[in-house]
Amino acid sequence: MRLVVKVGTSLIAPGGRIDTNRMRALIDQLDLSNNEYLIVSSGAIASGMSNLGLGEKPGSVPLMQACAAVGQSLLMHTYEQLFFGKKVVAQLLLSSDDFTSPVRYQNLQNALQQLLKLGVVPVVNENDSVSVRELVGAFGDNDELSALLATAVKADWLLLLTDVDGFYVPHGKGQRLLRTVRKLTPQMEELCNGHGKLGTGGMRSKIRAAKVASEAGVHVAIVNGRHEHAIRWATERKIGTYFPPARGAS
């Protein structure tokens, strides 16, 4: 199988510092001998904040750009260490232009296919230090980026790992976890509020990403990345919220 695994800031850098143990726990779940993986990794801005001694998320775009530039090298260094002896990793920093320009899109697909053919694990992030549209919400903390990437490589699965168990809807005086969403409605989107403290995404951006990918024929799951079997159990539909591929999607 070919899987795109998107890991949110809340998992990678809770409190603004890279959680190496959490990242190691996720990577140890990957069945590298049988499957192909692409990782969409948030966390650069949060880790850059820590290195620069900033206590809270920057309010200006230039300062966020600086944090992203500092944090990205630390993030990749961490991935290289965690994959050492297992797989070679590659860094790709992308912007929305890479998916809207036909020439750049074809170049991106060619590069990704070659990397996967060589057995490399691509680690993808927004190009936050240069393309500021992502910082102001164009990709929603890499959620949309992961959906576009899953479509570009014709992935079998897109796993959106976060710090909650899935997509909840009101149920009586409490909430109920939706196990399967076959059609996303405007009413469902209206139920999603708020962003993470350090990330820019939220449940709304995740279900929108799920809609994009599932309509392109990809199986999608929103799942709690803190679960010790998150990746395998998500594909086996034991946990999380599942979005089946749209009928007729290629």
Backbone torsions as a table, in degrees:
resi	resn	phi	psi	omega
1	MET	NA	155.0	174.1
2	ARG	-113.7	121.8	-175.6
3	LEU	-124.1	136.7	168.7
4	VAL	-102.0	122.9	-178.5
5	VAL	-114.2	114.0	178.3
6	LYS	-99.1	123.9	-177.6
7	VAL	-113.1	121.7	-175.2
8	GLY	-81.4	164.4	179.3
9	THR	-57.8	-35.7	-177.8
10	SER	-62.4	-23.4	178.2
11	LEU	-93.6	-39.9	-174.6
12	ILE	-78.4	-43.5	-174.6
13	ALA	-137.3	63.5	176.9
14	PRO	-64.9	132.9	-179.0
15	GLY	75.6	6.1	176.3
16	GLY	90.5	12.9	178.5
17	ARG	-134.0	134.7	-178.1
18	ILE	-59.2	128.7	178.5
19	ASP	-96.6	89.8	-176.3
20	THR	-61.8	-37.1	-179.6
21	ASN	-64.6	-40.8	178.2
22	ARG	-65.8	-42.3	178.8
23	MET	-64.1	-40.6	178.6
24	ARG	-63.5	-40.4	-180.0
25	ALA	-62.4	-37.1	178.5
26	LEU	-70.6	-45.6	-178.0
27	ILE	-65.8	-33.9	177.7
28	ASP	-64.8	-18.6	179.0
29	GLN	-80.9	-15.0	-174.6
30	LEU	-73.6	129.1	176.4
31	ASP	-87.4	77.7	-170.3
32	LEU	-68.6	-21.3	-178.6
33	SER	-82.0	-19.1	-175.9
34	ASN	-116.9	-20.8	-175.7
35	ASN	-124.4	160.6	173.0
36	GLU	-103.1	137.2	-178.1
37	TYR	-127.7	142.0	167.1
38	LEU	-123.8	131.7	-177.9
39	ILE	-108.7	125.2	171.7
40	VAL	-101.8	113.1	-168.6
41	SER	-116.2	118.9	169.2
42	SER	-84.8	-174.6	173.8
43	GLY	107.5	-7.8	-177.3
44	ALA	-65.4	-45.0	-178.1
45	ILE	-65.0	-43.8	-179.4
46	ALA	-62.6	-43.3	-179.9
47	SER	-70.2	-32.6	175.7
48	GLY	-66.2	-37.0	175.7
49	MET	-57.3	-44.3	-178.5
50	SER	-62.6	-45.1	-178.6
51	ASN	-66.5	-29.5	-178.8
52	LEU	-91.8	-0.6	177.1
53	GLY	73.9	28.6	179.4
54	LEU	-93.0	130.1	-175.1
55	GLY	-84.2	-20.6	-179.7
56	GLU	-142.6	162.5	-175.2
57	LYS	-60.4	131.7	-178.2
58	PRO	-58.2	147.1	178.7
59	GLY	-93.3	-13.9	-178.5
60	SER	-110.3	148.1	179.8
61	VAL	-63.5	-44.5	179.2
62	PRO	-58.3	-37.5	179.5
63	LEU	-70.7	-35.2	175.0
64	MET	-65.3	-38.6	177.0
65	GLN	-60.2	-43.5	179.9
66	ALA	-63.7	-42.6	178.2
67	CYS	-62.0	-41.0	179.6
68	ALA	-63.5	-41.4	-179.1
69	ALA	-64.9	-41.7	179.2
70	VAL	-70.5	-44.7	-174.7
71	GLY	-72.6	-28.1	-175.9
72	GLN	-63.9	-40.2	-179.4
73	SER	-66.9	-38.2	177.8
74	LEU	-65.9	-39.3	-180.0
75	LEU	-63.5	-46.9	-179.7
76	MET	-67.2	-37.0	177.1
77	HIS	-60.3	-39.4	178.7
78	THR	-64.9	-44.5	178.7
79	TYR	-62.9	-41.5	179.4
80	GLU	-61.0	-40.3	178.1
81	GLN	-65.9	-43.2	-176.2
82	LEU	-71.4	-28.7	178.6
83	PHE	-93.4	-1.3	-176.7
84	PHE	-57.1	129.2	-179.3
85	GLY	82.4	-4.0	-179.2
86	LYS	-113.0	-57.3	-178.1
87	LYS	-149.2	153.5	169.4
88	VAL	-79.7	138.9	177.0
89	VAL	-112.5	154.2	178.2
90	ALA	-130.9	144.7	178.3
91	GLN	-101.2	132.0	171.9
92	LEU	-129.4	122.2	176.1
93	LEU	-106.5	117.4	-171.6
94	LEU	-119.2	158.3	174.1
95	SER	-129.5	172.1	-178.8
96	SER	-61.7	-28.4	178.8
97	ASP	-61.1	-29.1	-179.2
98	ASP	-67.9	-16.0	179.7
99	PHE	-107.5	-15.2	-178.5
100	THR	-100.3	-23.8	176.4
101	SER	-86.8	119.5	-178.0
102	PRO	-56.0	-40.4	-178.5
103	VAL	-67.9	-46.7	-179.7
104	ARG	-66.7	-35.3	178.6
105	TYR	-64.2	-43.3	178.2
106	GLN	-65.0	-40.6	177.3
107	ASN	-62.5	-40.4	178.3
108	LEU	-63.0	-46.9	179.2
109	GLN	-60.0	-42.0	179.6
110	ASN	-61.3	-45.3	-178.5
111	ALA	-64.2	-44.0	-179.0
112	LEU	-64.9	-43.3	179.8
113	GLN	-62.8	-38.8	179.5
114	GLN	-67.8	-41.5	178.4
115	LEU	-61.3	-45.0	179.8
116	LEU	-66.0	-37.1	177.7
117	LYS	-62.7	-32.9	179.7
118	LEU	-83.7	-1.5	179.4
119	GLY	80.6	19.4	-178.9
120	VAL	-88.3	147.8	174.2
121	VAL	-99.3	107.7	176.8
122	PRO	-71.5	132.8	173.9
123	VAL	-111.0	115.8	-170.1
124	VAL	-112.8	141.4	174.9
125	ASN	-146.5	164.6	172.6
126	GLU	-67.5	148.3	177.2
127	ASN	-84.5	66.1	-170.1
128	ASP	-66.2	-26.2	-177.1
129	SER	-75.7	-13.9	-178.5
130	VAL	-122.4	-48.6	-175.0
131	SER	-92.1	92.6	-170.7
132	VAL	-72.6	-11.5	178.9
133	ARG	-61.3	-32.5	178.3
134	GLU	-67.5	-35.4	-178.3
135	LEU	-67.4	-28.6	-178.7
136	VAL	-100.0	18.6	166.5
137	GLY	111.0	5.7	-176.9
138	ALA	-64.3	-36.2	-178.8
139	PHE	-106.0	-11.1	178.1
140	GLY	60.4	59.6	177.1
141	ASP	58.0	40.8	174.7
142	ASN	77.0	0.0	-179.1
143	ASP	-65.1	-52.9	179.0
144	GLU	-64.4	-38.8	178.1
145	LEU	-56.4	-43.5	-178.8
146	SER	-65.3	-36.1	178.1
147	ALA	-67.4	-42.6	178.2
148	LEU	-65.1	-37.9	179.5
149	LEU	-67.3	-44.4	178.7
150	ALA	-59.5	-37.4	177.4
151	THR	-68.3	-42.0	-176.8
152	ALA	-63.5	-35.5	-177.4
153	VAL	-100.1	5.5	-178.6
154	LYS	53.7	52.4	-179.2
155	ALA	-68.6	152.7	173.8
156	ASP	-78.6	-37.6	-176.4
157	TRP	-135.4	145.6	165.9
158	LEU	-120.9	119.7	177.7
159	LEU	-108.8	117.9	178.8
160	LEU	-99.4	100.0	-176.5
161	LEU	-89.5	128.9	-178.2
162	THR	-139.7	-165.3	-177.5
163	ASP	-107.4	15.8	173.6
164	VAL	-125.8	167.2	-171.1
165	ASP	-78.3	-12.0	-178.6
166	GLY	152.9	-154.1	-177.0
167	PHE	-96.2	116.8	-178.5
168	TYR	-101.6	147.1	173.9
169	VAL	-128.0	154.2	178.9
170	PRO	-59.6	142.1	179.4
171	HIS	-149.1	103.3	-175.0
172	GLY	63.4	-125.5	178.1
173	LYS	-92.9	-0.8	-178.5
174	GLY	-125.0	-144.1	-179.5
175	GLN	-134.5	155.6	177.9
176	ARG	-128.3	135.4	177.7
177	LEU	-78.6	123.6	174.1
178	LEU	-78.6	122.2	-178.7
179	ARG	-84.6	-30.2	179.5
180	THR	-139.5	134.4	174.9
181	VAL	-122.9	109.8	-178.3
182	ARG	-91.0	-23.3	178.5
183	LYS	-147.6	123.9	179.1
184	LEU	-84.4	127.0	-178.8
185	THR	-109.6	159.2	174.9
186	PRO	-58.0	-32.8	179.1
187	GLN	-64.3	-37.0	177.3
188	MET	-65.1	-41.8	179.0
189	GLU	-62.4	-36.4	-178.8
190	GLU	-66.6	-21.2	179.5
191	LEU	-75.9	-13.0	-175.3
192	CYS	-93.9	122.5	179.3
193	ASN	-135.6	150.4	169.9
194	GLY	86.0	159.3	176.8
195	HIS	-123.9	165.5	172.8
196	GLY	-68.4	162.2	-177.1
197	LYS	-64.1	-38.3	-177.0
198	LEU	-110.9	-25.6	178.8
199	GLY	-84.7	174.7	178.9
200	THR	-109.7	-6.4	-178.0
201	GLY	-88.2	-164.3	-180.0
202	GLY	178.1	-178.8	-178.6
203	MET	-65.1	-32.2	179.2
204	ARG	-61.3	-44.8	-179.9
205	SER	-66.6	-29.6	179.7
206	LYS	-71.8	-43.8	-179.3
207	ILE	-72.1	-28.6	173.9
208	ARG	-67.6	-40.5	177.0
209	ALA	-63.7	-40.6	178.3
210	ALA	-61.3	-38.2	178.9
211	LYS	-64.2	-45.5	-180.0
212	VAL	-59.6	-49.0	-175.8
213	ALA	-70.5	-42.6	-178.3
214	SER	-65.8	-34.2	177.4
215	GLU	-68.8	-19.5	177.3
216	ALA	-93.1	5.1	175.6
217	GLY	96.8	14.8	-177.9
218	VAL	-101.3	138.2	170.2
219	HIS	-74.6	135.3	-176.4
220	VAL	-129.9	141.9	173.5
221	ALA	-139.4	136.7	169.5
222	ILE	-100.6	122.9	-170.6
223	VAL	-144.8	154.2	178.4
224	ASN	-75.5	113.0	-177.8
225	GLY	-72.0	-6.5	177.3
226	ARG	-82.9	-10.9	179.3
227	HIS	-70.3	138.3	-174.2
228	GLU	-68.1	-18.2	176.9
229	HIS	-121.7	31.8	-170.8
230	ALA	-53.4	-47.4	-171.8
231	ILE	-71.8	-47.8	-179.1
232	ARG	-69.4	-44.3	-177.1
233	TRP	-69.0	-27.1	176.5
234	ALA	-64.6	-43.8	-179.4
235	THR	-73.5	-23.6	176.4
236	GLU	-88.7	0.3	176.8
237	ARG	63.4	33.4	176.2
238	LYS	-87.2	-24.5	179.8
239	ILE	-139.8	165.6	173.1
240	GLY	85.1	-173.6	176.9
241	THR	-111.6	126.1	-173.3
242	TYR	-105.5	134.5	175.9
243	PHE	-116.7	105.7	-178.9
244	PRO	-71.6	156.5	176.5
245	PRO	-61.7	144.1	178.8
246	ALA	-65.2	144.3	178.5
247	ARG	-62.6	134.1	179.4
248	GLY	85.0	-5.6	179.1
249	ALA	-71.7	143.8	-178.6
250	SER	-97.1	NA	NA
